Amino acid sequence: MIDRNHDLPIVRQAKDLNISRASAYYKLRSAEEVSR
């Protein structure tokens, strides 16, 4: 998982995890937020 407080930049963490950078920056919303 991406650790925003880690010394490695988010871009590097995403590359190492083989996920897109957009996925790394995406924040999940709760079902309650989505239904509004």
Biopython code that builds the backbone (N, CA, C, O; Angstrom):
import numpy as np
from Bio.PDB.StructureBuilder import StructureBuilder

atoms = [
    (1, "MET", "N", (0.841, -1.173, 0.000)),
    (1, "MET", "CA", (0.000, 0.000, 0.000)),
    (1, "MET", "C", (0.890, 1.241, 0.000)),
    (1, "MET", "O", (2.035, 1.198, 0.450)),
    (2, "ILE", "N", (0.362, 2.314, -0.496)),
    (2, "ILE", "CA", (1.095, 3.574, -0.557)),
    (2, "ILE", "C", (1.128, 4.202, 0.835)),
    (2, "ILE", "O", (0.104, 4.321, 1.507)),
    (3, "ASP", "N", (2.318, 4.594, 1.244)),
    (3, "ASP", "CA", (2.497, 5.258, 2.536)),
    (3, "ASP", "C", (2.892, 6.700, 2.253)),
    (3, "ASP", "O", (4.019, 6.971, 1.840)),
    (4, "ARG", "N", (1.967, 7.617, 2.476)),
    (4, "ARG", "CA", (2.212, 9.030, 2.159)),
    (4, "ARG", "C", (3.284, 9.656, 3.054)),
    (4, "ARG", "O", (3.826, 10.710, 2.721)),
    (5, "ASN", "N", (3.590, 9.025, 4.174)),
    (5, "ASN", "CA", (4.593, 9.560, 5.092)),
    (5, "ASN", "C", (5.966, 8.921, 4.914)),
    (5, "ASN", "O", (6.898, 9.244, 5.651)),
    (6, "HIS", "N", (6.101, 8.029, 3.956)),
    (6, "HIS", "CA", (7.359, 7.320, 3.732)),
    (6, "HIS", "C", (8.365, 8.228, 3.034)),
    (6, "HIS", "O", (7.982, 9.177, 2.351)),
    (7, "ASP", "N", (9.649, 7.936, 3.208)),
    (7, "ASP", "CA", (10.706, 8.719, 2.572)),
    (7, "ASP", "C", (10.686, 8.603, 1.048)),
    (7, "ASP", "O", (11.047, 9.549, 0.348)),
    (8, "LEU", "N", (10.264, 7.443, 0.531)),
    (8, "LEU", "CA", (10.181, 7.280, -0.922)),
    (8, "LEU", "C", (9.031, 8.122, -1.466)),
    (8, "LEU", "O", (7.953, 8.153, -0.873)),
    (9, "PRO", "N", (9.250, 8.800, -2.584)),
    (9, "PRO", "CA", (8.162, 9.573, -3.185)),
    (9, "PRO", "C", (7.005, 8.661, -3.602)),
    (9, "PRO", "O", (7.207, 7.482, -3.893)),
    (10, "ILE", "N", (5.811, 9.210, -3.629)),
    (10, "ILE", "CA", (4.629, 8.439, -4.007)),
    (10, "ILE", "C", (4.792, 7.854, -5.402)),
    (10, "ILE", "O", (4.377, 6.723, -5.656)),
    (11, "VAL", "N", (5.391, 8.617, -6.304)),
    (11, "VAL", "CA", (5.609, 8.136, -7.673)),
    (11, "VAL", "C", (6.455, 6.865, -7.661)),
    (11, "VAL", "O", (6.150, 5.907, -8.372)),
    (12, "ARG", "N", (7.498, 6.855, -6.868)),
    (12, "ARG", "CA", (8.380, 5.678, -6.798)),
    (12, "ARG", "C", (7.663, 4.492, -6.154)),
    (12, "ARG", "O", (7.814, 3.355, -6.601)),
    (13, "GLN", "N", (6.890, 4.756, -5.112)),
    (13, "GLN", "CA", (6.131, 3.683, -4.471)),
    (13, "GLN", "C", (5.145, 3.063, -5.462)),
    (13, "GLN", "O", (4.996, 1.843, -5.514)),
    (14, "ALA", "N", (4.477, 3.903, -6.244)),
    (14, "ALA", "CA", (3.527, 3.407, -7.241)),
    (14, "ALA", "C", (4.242, 2.552, -8.278)),
    (14, "ALA", "O", (3.746, 1.494, -8.666)),
    (15, "LYS", "N", (5.398, 3.006, -8.722)),
    (15, "LYS", "CA", (6.164, 2.247, -9.714)),
    (15, "LYS", "C", (6.580, 0.897, -9.140)),
    (15, "LYS", "O", (6.463, -0.125, -9.817)),
    (16, "ASP", "N", (7.061, 0.882, -7.910)),
    (16, "ASP", "CA", (7.497, -0.367, -7.275)),
    (16, "ASP", "C", (6.336, -1.341, -7.072)),
    (16, "ASP", "O", (6.527, -2.556, -7.123)),
    (17, "LEU", "N", (5.129, -0.806, -6.842)),
    (17, "LEU", "CA", (3.946, -1.647, -6.648)),
    (17, "LEU", "C", (3.252, -1.987, -7.966)),
    (17, "LEU", "O", (2.270, -2.730, -7.998)),
    (18, "ASN", "N", (3.788, -1.422, -9.057)),
    (18, "ASN", "CA", (3.245, -1.661, -10.398)),
    (18, "ASN", "C", (1.787, -1.204, -10.507)),
    (18, "ASN", "O", (0.942, -1.909, -11.059)),
    (19, "ILE", "N", (1.508, -0.001, -9.967)),
    (19, "ILE", "CA", (0.188, 0.602, -10.109)),
    (19, "ILE", "C", (0.366, 1.975, -10.744)),
    (19, "ILE", "O", (1.457, 2.544, -10.710)),
    (20, "SER", "N", (-0.700, 2.502, -11.318)),
    (20, "SER", "CA", (-0.613, 3.807, -11.956)),
    (20, "SER", "C", (-0.482, 4.902, -10.894)),
    (20, "SER", "O", (-0.893, 4.734, -9.746)),
    (21, "ARG", "N", (0.095, 6.012, -11.306)),
    (21, "ARG", "CA", (0.219, 7.132, -10.367)),
    (21, "ARG", "C", (-1.150, 7.667, -9.982)),
    (21, "ARG", "O", (-1.351, 8.100, -8.847)),
    (22, "ALA", "N", (-2.090, 7.642, -10.915)),
    (22, "ALA", "CA", (-3.448, 8.112, -10.615)),
    (22, "ALA", "C", (-4.057, 7.289, -9.487)),
    (22, "ALA", "O", (-4.732, 7.828, -8.611)),
    (23, "SER", "N", (-3.815, 5.984, -9.511)),
    (23, "SER", "CA", (-4.327, 5.113, -8.445)),
    (23, "SER", "C", (-3.687, 5.457, -7.109)),
    (23, "SER", "O", (-4.327, 5.353, -6.063)),
    (24, "ALA", "N", (-2.434, 5.865, -7.145)),
    (24, "ALA", "CA", (-1.719, 6.195, -5.917)),
    (24, "ALA", "C", (-2.297, 7.449, -5.260)),
    (24, "ALA", "O", (-2.303, 7.564, -4.034)),
    (25, "TYR", "N", (-2.778, 8.379, -6.070)),
    (25, "TYR", "CA", (-3.307, 9.627, -5.532)),
    (25, "TYR", "C", (-4.807, 9.578, -5.257)),
    (25, "TYR", "O", (-5.345, 10.462, -4.590)),
    (26, "TYR", "N", (-5.489, 8.540, -5.771)),
    (26, "TYR", "CA", (-6.937, 8.410, -5.613)),
    (26, "TYR", "C", (-7.282, 8.149, -4.156)),
    (26, "TYR", "O", (-6.686, 7.284, -3.514)),
    (27, "LYS", "N", (-8.241, 8.895, -3.639)),
    (27, "LYS", "CA", (-8.699, 8.680, -2.262)),
    (27, "LYS", "C", (-10.070, 8.027, -2.305)),
    (27, "LYS", "O", (-10.988, 8.523, -2.959)),
    (28, "LEU", "N", (-10.197, 6.915, -1.605)),
    (28, "LEU", "CA", (-11.481, 6.233, -1.546)),
    (28, "LEU", "C", (-12.490, 7.074, -0.777)),
    (28, "LEU", "O", (-12.159, 7.736, 0.207)),
    (29, "ARG", "N", (-13.721, 7.029, -1.250)),
    (29, "ARG", "CA", (-14.799, 7.724, -0.558)),
    (29, "ARG", "C", (-15.722, 6.692, 0.062)),
    (29, "ARG", "O", (-15.891, 5.595, -0.469)),
    (30, "SER", "N", (-16.312, 7.050, 1.179)),
    (30, "SER", "CA", (-17.244, 6.132, 1.835)),
    (30, "SER", "C", (-18.543, 6.066, 1.034)),
    (30, "SER", "O", (-18.822, 6.949, 0.223)),
    (31, "ALA", "N", (-19.327, 5.030, 1.259)),
    (31, "ALA", "CA", (-20.613, 4.876, 0.578)),
    (31, "ALA", "C", (-21.525, 6.059, 0.892)),
    (31, "ALA", "O", (-22.320, 6.481, 0.053)),
    (32, "GLU", "N", (-21.404, 6.581, 2.091)),
    (32, "GLU", "CA", (-22.226, 7.729, 2.487)),
    (32, "GLU", "C", (-21.884, 8.957, 1.641)),
    (32, "GLU", "O", (-22.781, 9.682, 1.210)),
    (33, "GLU", "N", (-20.604, 9.190, 1.404)),
    (33, "GLU", "CA", (-20.187, 10.331, 0.589)),
    (33, "GLU", "C", (-20.642, 10.181, -0.858)),
    (33, "GLU", "O", (-21.030, 11.161, -1.492)),
    (34, "VAL", "N", (-20.596, 8.976, -1.374)),
    (34, "VAL", "CA", (-20.975, 8.719, -2.763)),
    (34, "VAL", "C", (-22.467, 8.939, -2.970)),
    (34, "VAL", "O", (-22.876, 9.434, -4.020)),
    (35, "SER", "N", (-23.282, 8.579, -1.989)),
    (35, "SER", "CA", (-24.742, 8.665, -2.133)),
    (35, "SER", "C", (-25.267, 10.091, -2.025)),
    (35, "SER", "O", (-26.448, 10.320, -2.286)),
    (36, "ARG", "N", (-24.461, 11.025, -1.662)),
    (36, "ARG", "CA", (-24.915, 12.422, -1.513)),
    (36, "ARG", "C", (-25.148, 13.080, -2.830)),
    (36, "ARG", "O", (-25.530, 14.249, -2.877)),
]
sb = StructureBuilder()
sb.init_structure("model")
sb.init_model(0)
sb.init_chain("A")
sb.init_seg("    ")
for serial, (resi, resn, name, xyz) in enumerate(atoms, 1):
    if name == "N":
        sb.init_residue(resn, " ", resi, " ")
    sb.init_atom(name, np.array(xyz, "f"), 0.0, 1.0, " ", f" {name:<3s}", serial, name[0])
structure = sb.get_structure()
